[in-house]
Amino acid sequence: MEKNQVSTMLKLTQALFFANAIVWFLFGVMSLIRVMEAGNALRWVLTIMMVANAAILLWLGVTIADGQSQVFFLAIVYIALNIVLSITDQFGWVDFLVLLLNLCLLGLLFVTRYRMNQVAKASSEE
């Protein structure tokens, strides 16, 4: 396995994290608009949670480039949590798209980490 292939997979993983962060930030903005109209305290909490989710996804996207196994583990756990929370919510077509994005990201995290381990193992054997 070449390092260039792993690098490309890592960049794709980052791109999906960034796309996911943008989606959640937009959800937060739309929710903020509704909060301004309704002024419901629960909507404020949900808005803050959406923006916080976007911030965490953005942070994971930035830090995943280091290739540290702790970051990969944290990213896998966090995306798995997002998947579970997507399923337990009211489920519409937007939720389905977000679920697909998270499932693709989770799969790509596993494959990228596996390939990174293969490259590390091959270079240590040389």
N, C-alpha and C positions, 0 to 999 in steps of 0.2 A: 504494500500500500504506500503510495507516494504522499509526501507531506503536502503537495499542492492540492490533492484531492481532499485531504482533511481540512486544509485551509479554506477551500471552497465550501465544504459542508459547514464549517464553523461560521463563515460569513452568511450562509443561508439561515442557519440557526439564529444568528443575531438579527437578521432581517425579519424573521418571524416574530421574535421578541419585540422588535420595534413596531411592527405592524399591530401586534396585539396591544401594545402600550397606547398606540394612537387610537385604536378602537375604544379602549376603556377611557381614555381621556375625552373622546367625543361623547361617550355615554355620560361622563361626568358633567360635561358642558350642557348637554341636553337636559340632564337632571337638574342642574343649577338653574336653568331657565324656568323649569317647572316649579322649583322651590321659590323663586322670586315671585311667581304668580300666586302660588298657594300658601307659602309660608309654613308648611308642615314640618315639625321638628324631625319626624322620622325620615322625611326626604332629605333633610340636611345630613343626617347620619349616612344614608345611602350614597349621597353625592360625595361625601368625604371618603367613603370606602372605595368608590369607583376611581377617584383621583389617586388615592393611595395605591390601589391595585396597578394603575398605570405607572406610577412612580417606581414600584417594585419591579414590574416587568421591564421598565427602561433600565433600571439598575442591573438587573440580571443580564439583559442584553449587552450592556457595556462590559460587565465583569466576566462574562462567559468566554471572552476572547483570550483570557489568561490561560484557559485550559486546566484550571485547578479542579481536582476531583471533588473538593468540598463544594465548590460553586455548582458543579454539575449535579451533585446530590441535592443541594438546596433547590436548584431549578426544577429538577424532576419532581420533588415533593410539592413544590409550589404549583406547578402546572397540573399535577394530579389533583391537588386540592381545588384548583379552578375548574377542572373537569367535573368533579363531584358536585361542586356548588352550582355549576351550569345545569346539571341534570335535576337537581332538587328544586330549582326555581320554576316559575311559570315558564312553559316551554313554547316558544314561537319560532318563526323562521330566523330571526336575528340570533336567538339563543343557539339554534342549530348551526349557524355559520360560525359563531364563536366557539362552539363545541368542536367543530371540524378543525378550526385553526389550532385549538389547544391540543387535539389529538395528533395532528400533523407535527406540531412542535414537540410533543412528548416522544413520538416515534423518532423524530430527527435527533433529539437529545440522546436517546439510547444508541442510535446508530453512530452518531458523531463520537460519542465517548468510547464506544467499542473500537472504532477505527483509530482513534487517538492512542488507545492502549496497544493496538497492533503495531503502529508506527514506533511507539516507544520501545516495545518489546523487540522489534526488528533492529532498531538502532543500538540497543544494548547488547544484542548478540553479535554485532559486527566488531 
